[in-house]
Amino acid sequence: MWRTRAAAACVICQSLANSSCAIKRKSPLQNLHLVSRSIHHPCYPSSKFQRPPLRISIQQFSSLNRLPFHKTKLLSVKHGFQSHRNFWLARLASRLLKVRYLILGSAVGGGYTAKKTYEQWKDMIPDLEEYKWIVPDFIWELDELVDFEKLLKALPDADDLAKLLPDFDKIGEGLASLKGFLSPGSPGETAFRATDQGYDNDKQFKKVSDKEKIDQLQEELLRTQLKYQRMLERLEKENKELRKLVLQRDDKGIHQRKLKKSLIDMYSEVLDILSDYDASYNTQDHLPRVVVVGDQSAGKTSVLEMIAQARIFPRGSGEMMTRSPVKVTLSEGPHHVALFKDSSREFDLTKEEDLAALRNEIEIRMRNSVKEGCTVSTETISLSVKGPGLQRMVLVDLPGVISTVTSGMAPDTKETIFSISKAYMQNPNAIILCIQDGSVDAERSIVTDLVSQMDPQGKRTIFVLTKVDLAEKNVASPNRIQQIIEGKLFPMKALGYFAVVTGKGNSSESIESIKEYEEEFFQNSKLLKTSMLKAHQVTTKNLSLAVSDCFWKMVRESVEQQADAFKATRFNLETEWKNNYPRLRELDRNELFEKAKNEILDEVISLTQVTPKHWEEMLEKTLWERVSTHVIENIYLPAAQTANSGTFNTTVDIKLKQWTDKQLPNKAVEVAWETLQEEFSRFMTEKKGKEHDDIFDKLKEAVKEETIKRHKWNERAEDSLRVIQHNALEDRSISDKQQWDAAIHFMEETLQSRLKDTESVIEDMVGPDWKKRWMHWVGRTKEQNIRNETKNELEKLIKCSEDHPAYLANDEVTTVRKNLEARGVAVDPCLIKDTWHQIYRRYFLKSALNHCNLCRRGFYYYQRHFVDSELECNDIVLFWRIQRMLAITANTLRQQLTNTEVRRLEKNVKEVLEDFAEDNEKKVMLLTGKRVQLAEDLKKVREIQEKLEAFIEALHQEK
């Protein structure tokens, strides 16, 4: 009621001020001080206290924004002097008491209303503790940057402030003059009653006015936000151009200084090294990175492209395009380019040809990383994108989460994608960028449950709702979008909620057109107009800024802790190395490979140091071991069975010619290649005393096997060798006695070796003789007894006929069998022939050796062509021809070895080593052991620690 009366009093005061009264003095209202007018007359202009607007979106819904009261037209009230009344002292006291109660009630009511309004404001303001990361760090450090003591000294003292206080004497005079208007029957009382009648109508009208005012304020707020948004974008664009010019000048060398690596590039290098580090230490996943996860076709790649400001990823309609994790390092640079970690080629992202080539290269790398029988890969593709105005951060785009394995996919595709996503999200410092498709029902989402499991408190999750334009068009209830953004539709918590538009669904859209479409949509969207979404929650630009700030906040908080952890790990590894390998240098796998490579090449060069004599002796010996059986069995023995020397020589010439044309050159090349392999293997496996390091044995063996597999002898070597061997075997002229004796010695050694082998075979056939049976207490088997009886019978046959041919006649076989049966020994004819072969062979070899002794003095007769001599030594000439052919063949092969094949072998070894050097899996497989692994871990830990320390130093310098 007192508010109504106050309003009426204000109207009366205004009428009094404007009326032409006969009393020529100032109105009591004019005598009031400015502050007094504000207290007692709310309609006075100075009473509108201008409060600074709050910087939160809640302001537009505040209940404190009141519309001005509707003015009620009152009849003009004439006033004049009142007649004198008695008891004026009592009336004066009653009037003063009314004024006191009025002032006291106003103070109590105003205090209660202010307290209630403050509580309403306090309840409406959200809890911003979890959003402190949005405020830049320098705000919290103002006390270090601003000297508040100087500001306090600059403020006026108490005397100066007292001058600004109101004049309380004048306020008292104003209160006394107001007394007359509040007395019974006064014009003020009449005005109060008149005002009471229109109060209800005014209250109803004010409700409508408040609603219209709220709508007007919301529209004005949106217009103001859009205005400042355009101004910010214009300033950012100008700033981007200026920074681009500065970077270009630095790039051209106008400033004569060396540009350091950017912080994000240094941080990306640390992550690349960590990705190769041994997982057993479980440290590679403790540094921050932004992990982009979402359902398949939810718009993950599109959001990442909007942040990178380029269409860099391959696209497909509904099919899985992201088949492996892609790590994208965003940094600022003068030109908008992209390049891979393991390549020096730069892709100009302003040219459509380079963009197409980049998308094709990413797709090829993804498909190559996928193993046979799989759909996705765990191998990470590292890509750097630089450009003016890009936010510095490291993002990892993961394959989209699927609910069903379709045809053409591996059966374990779903589980593999889940394991990859969990591996990246379980990093306690990873920022999870959860992408949700706004055009589909939220209940169909799989990724939200997965993210809730990995980050149940939502302290490192940022939720992004894509395709909001389609969602607004298709969703019947807009409140559903608000529930999704606020995280009320599902139990997933997040650090921040954003809504973005990633285009109209056309793959040929440019980034600029998508940005324009996104801005235009949100300008006209009901979601903003109805305050379902806040201005800072929309557009990819705001999302990029928020993600970048959160990323660097986590980097600053965790990088020093990780550096300390690696420092401790390094100390432990160094201590272990000193205790186990105090006299060895710390060589990692690559350094050990280089050392082994040099040793292997030195050993290959050692092949050229082998003497020609050693080569020829080895070749001649090995070749004769290979061909001696053929010479004895197929050439010498058949020729020795002939009747005369002419037939012997003819048979020998024919068989030697056939042998040379078909078998001998090939056998010789095989022998040479095997000899080279043996020498190469001997040098590779030979231990060199204390300097030998058995850690290289597996590598040397693998290099040797691979080199031998690749090496092929010169194909033209056989043709030239055939001619040389044919000419050597046709020569029958022994020039001196020394060669003759050498041929006899060669023949004797060969025959004695064959005789020894034959004796061993016969002993196995007939069993041990009586001496061994008595000395070693062994006996003969039944078959050995039969063969022994057969042997004795055949020896009698040879003694009866010393010129017996090499084969038994059928009647002779029958005679031997009957003689054995007469002694009670049943024998098979095949056994008789088999035994005869060995018995006759032994007899023939003994006869040939005796003939060698006779031919020792036969060189004189040989020179006379055995004229007038019963001695014939054609077999000596045969063995001389064979011996000379072996020597000439060995000499020819030695020349091919030293001049051609050793060099080709060295070339093959180098190629094998180069291939092994590029194959890390091969090196890991061949260079193994605790020593290698310890050195490898020590090197990587040192490298990581150095990179982290350099990064921390640069971080402090920038700060």
Helices and strands as residue ranges (DSSP letters): H 2-18, H 28-31, H 34-40, G 45-47, G 57-61, H 88-124, G 129-134, H 137-140, H 142-145, H 148-154, H 158-163, H 168-178, G 179-182, H 187-197, H 199-252, H 263-275, G 279-281, E 290-294, H 300-308, E 326-332, E 337-340, E 347-348, H 352-369, E 381-387, E 393-397, H 413-425, E 431-437, G 442-444, H 447-454, E 461-466, H 468-474, H 478-485, E 496-499, H 511-524, H 526-529, G 535-537, H 540-580, H 589-606, G 607-609, H 612-630, I 631-636, H 637-640, H 645-662, H 664-685, G 689-691, G 694-696, H 697-710, H 717-730, H 737-766, H 770-776, H 782-800, H 810-822, H 829-855, H 859-863, H 874-896, I 897-901, H 902-918, H 920-926, H 930-958
